Amino acid sequence: METKRPIAGLILWFYGFNALAQDGIAGIDEANQQVRSYFDAGTNLMYAIGAILGLIGAVKVYQKWNAGDPDTGKVAAAWFGSCVFLVVVTTVIKSFFGV
């Protein structure tokens, strides 16, 4: 009789998990709506990060240019390219997913 108690407890434990479960489609739809609601804020954040990196890059290029560094063009291209890449990737992801 003592061996039946753990089995009964195990069965009740599994039924408890079944009672807490929800419809999978409803959960996926809710997660989809939450991610879509955060996407605009994330896009604006990425644009702000791009603007800050652009300002930092402009200062770095200006310092190199005033110092007469011959690699000024490479540094300018690298900073400008990274900022453009950040903005383009954000825009492409936004249009690709239709958000």
C-alpha positions as CSV (number, residue, x, y, z in Angstrom):
1,M,0.0,0.0,0.0
2,E,2.9,2.3,0.6
3,T,4.1,2.1,-3.0
4,K,0.7,3.4,-4.3
5,R,1.1,6.8,-2.6
6,P,4.1,8.0,-4.6
7,I,2.4,6.9,-7.9
8,A,-0.7,8.7,-6.9
9,G,1.3,11.8,-6.0
10,L,3.1,11.7,-9.3
11,I,-0.2,11.4,-11.2
12,L,-1.6,14.4,-9.4
13,W,1.6,16.3,-10.0
14,F,1.3,15.8,-13.8
15,Y,-2.4,16.8,-13.7
16,G,-1.3,20.0,-12.0
17,F,1.0,20.9,-14.9
18,N,-1.8,20.1,-17.4
19,A,-4.1,22.5,-15.6
20,L,-1.6,25.3,-15.8
21,A,-1.0,24.9,-19.5
22,Q,-2.5,27.4,-21.9
23,D,-3.3,27.3,-25.6
24,G,-0.1,27.4,-27.6
25,I,-1.4,29.6,-30.4
26,A,-2.7,32.2,-27.9
27,G,0.8,32.3,-26.3
28,I,2.5,32.7,-29.6
29,D,0.1,35.5,-30.7
30,E,0.7,37.3,-27.5
31,A,4.5,37.1,-27.8
32,N,4.2,38.3,-31.4
33,Q,2.2,41.4,-30.3
34,Q,4.7,42.1,-27.5
35,V,7.7,41.9,-29.8
36,R,6.0,44.1,-32.4
37,S,5.2,46.7,-29.8
38,Y,8.8,46.9,-28.7
39,F,10.2,47.1,-32.3
40,D,9.6,50.8,-32.9
41,A,11.4,51.7,-29.6
42,G,14.2,49.4,-30.6
43,T,14.5,51.0,-34.0
44,N,14.7,54.4,-32.5
45,L,17.3,53.2,-30.1
46,M,19.4,51.9,-33.0
47,Y,19.1,55.2,-34.8
48,A,20.2,57.0,-31.6
49,I,23.2,54.7,-31.2
50,G,24.1,55.3,-34.9
51,A,24.0,59.1,-34.3
52,I,26.2,58.9,-31.2
53,L,28.7,56.7,-33.1
54,G,28.6,59.2,-35.9
55,L,29.5,62.0,-33.6
56,I,32.3,60.0,-32.0
57,G,33.6,59.1,-35.4
58,A,33.5,62.7,-36.6
59,V,35.6,63.8,-33.6
60,K,38.1,60.9,-34.1
61,V,38.5,61.8,-37.8
62,Y,38.9,65.5,-37.0
63,Q,41.6,64.7,-34.5
64,K,43.5,62.6,-37.0
65,W,43.0,65.2,-39.8
66,N,44.4,67.9,-37.6
67,A,47.4,65.7,-36.6
68,G,48.2,65.1,-40.2
69,D,47.7,61.4,-40.0
70,P,47.9,59.8,-43.5
71,D,45.2,57.2,-42.5
72,T,42.5,59.8,-42.1
73,G,40.6,58.6,-45.2
74,K,40.5,55.0,-43.9
75,V,39.3,56.0,-40.5
76,A,36.6,58.2,-42.0
77,A,35.4,55.5,-44.3
78,A,35.3,52.9,-41.4
79,W,33.3,55.2,-39.1
80,F,31.0,56.4,-41.8
81,G,30.5,52.8,-43.1
82,S,29.6,51.4,-39.7
83,C,27.0,54.1,-39.1
84,V,25.5,53.6,-42.5
85,F,25.5,49.8,-41.9
86,L,23.7,50.2,-38.6
87,V,21.0,52.4,-40.1
88,V,20.5,50.3,-43.2
89,V,20.3,47.0,-41.3
90,T,17.7,48.5,-39.0
91,T,15.6,49.8,-41.9
92,V,15.9,46.5,-43.9
93,I,14.8,44.4,-40.9
94,K,11.9,46.8,-40.3
95,S,10.7,46.5,-43.9
96,F,11.5,42.8,-44.2
97,F,9.3,41.9,-41.2
98,G,6.6,44.4,-42.1
99,V,6.6,46.1,-38.7
